[in-house]
Amino acid sequence: MIIGAIEAGGTKFVCGIGNTDGVISERVSIPTTTPEETMAEVVAFFKDKEIEALGVGSFGPVDLDQSSSTYGFITSTPKPHWAQFDLVGELKKHFDVPVGFDTDVNAAALGESLWGAAKGLDSCLYMTVGTGIGVGALAEGKLVHGLTHPEMGHIMVRRHKDDTFAGRCPFHVDCLEGMAAGPAIQDRWGKKGHELEGSPEVWEMEAHYLAQAIANYVLILSPKKVIVGGGVMKQKQLYPLVREKVKEILGGYVQHEQILERMDEYIVAPGLGDNAGLAGAIGLVKTLQT
């Protein structure tokens, strides 16, 4: 079966061709500009690929309620030009195939559970820290949905004692995303993250925010694996800092060896690397078949 996969991000759309084993045979990256420009390139990529199904993991918020008149829409995003855009509807204009649709982070969580760092587990959490912060979750073998879908990147966090940065989320100002996403790092320190690699105070503060969030997720959802990816996490020194701070915050309350003794196996990088989102989009197609 030839499956089209889309990881629709605020910076770029990654499109690929894969199979039901999650193997990606072809991929392309398309800048996220306007819907008209970006979608024209997306359609052109898939036009001659003879896809039999399409999986889409999208930045959000999105409408996942199939009974809703705006199912498949990107809704209240701050991304210019994309608010209230009918993403699934636009794709269906061009491809008469089944479409699996969810958030990009829920898709990545699914992909990691099928073929990546959480393979064989019925529970995991996927967090991406980049242009924004998004978190998806799998619980008891199912992606977590509810009234809408989880927006765990926008939880409130305690401010670091040395942090005077106001925050930059257009909705909540100093929520997790407003304090710890890539643009917040750049605004706070005046340089992009990759230019600050040798500044330990930058990453200690970043770990302060990320660890609070992860500790809360552990207490609320109790995932069997926490996978953290995204552009900011290319700074590998963040992983040990975050692990140690999560352990400190939990304070021995969660009595499990993964937390107490094997944190380096519990909070990990994506096993699928940069293909987590694409593989997850393929996974969304697999869920249509079950």
C-alpha positions, 0 to 999 in steps of 0.5 A: 500500500502506498501511503502519503504522509504529511507533517504540517508544521508552522515552519515547514510541511514535510511530505513523504511516501511510505508503507504500512511498516512505517518505512519512508521512501521519499520525503520533501520539505516545503516552507509554510508560507501562505495556504495557497502557496504551500498547498500548491506545492504539497498537491504537486508533490503527491500528484503523480505518486498514486497514493492509496491513503493519506495521513496528516499530522498538523500544527494546531489547534485543529478540529478533530470532531468528525461531526463538526462542520469545521472538522479538519480545519486548523482553527485559532492558530497565531500563524498568519494566514492559516487560522480557520483553514480547511486543511483536510478539505483542501486535500480531499479536493485533489485526492479521493483517498481515506485521510487520517488526521490528528495533531502533529504531536499526537501523530509523532507519539503514535509513530514512536509507539509503533516503530520508535522509542516507545515501541511495544508500549501502550502509553507514551508522551511526545513533546516537541520543543521548537518554534512552538511547544506541542505535546501529544499522548498515547494512553491505553493504546489510544491517542488522547482526545477530549473536548478538543485535543491536548494543548500541553504546550500552553500550561502555566509554569513557575518563573525562574528566579533570574528570569525577567523575560515577559513571555511571548505567547500571543494568548497566554504571554508567559505559559510554557511555550511563551517562556521556553519555545525557540523564539522565546530563547532568542528574544530573551538572550538576543541570539538563536539557540544554536548560537548559545551552545556554550552558555550554561545559564541558557540551558539551565533556565530552559531545563527549569521550564521543560522539567516542570512541564514534564513532571506535571505530565508524569503526575497527570498521565503517568506515561511509560515513556517521555520522548522529547524532540524538536529543534531546541532539543538538538542541544543534547546537553538539555537531556541530562539537565531536564532528567535531573530537574524532573527527578528533583521536582518529583522528589521521590513521590513517584516510586518507580525504577524508571524515575528513581534509577533509569531516568536516562531510559525514561526521558529520551530523544525520538527513536525515529529522529526527524521522521517521527512525524511522518511515520506517525502520519502513516500510523494515522492511516493504520488506525483507519484500518482497525 
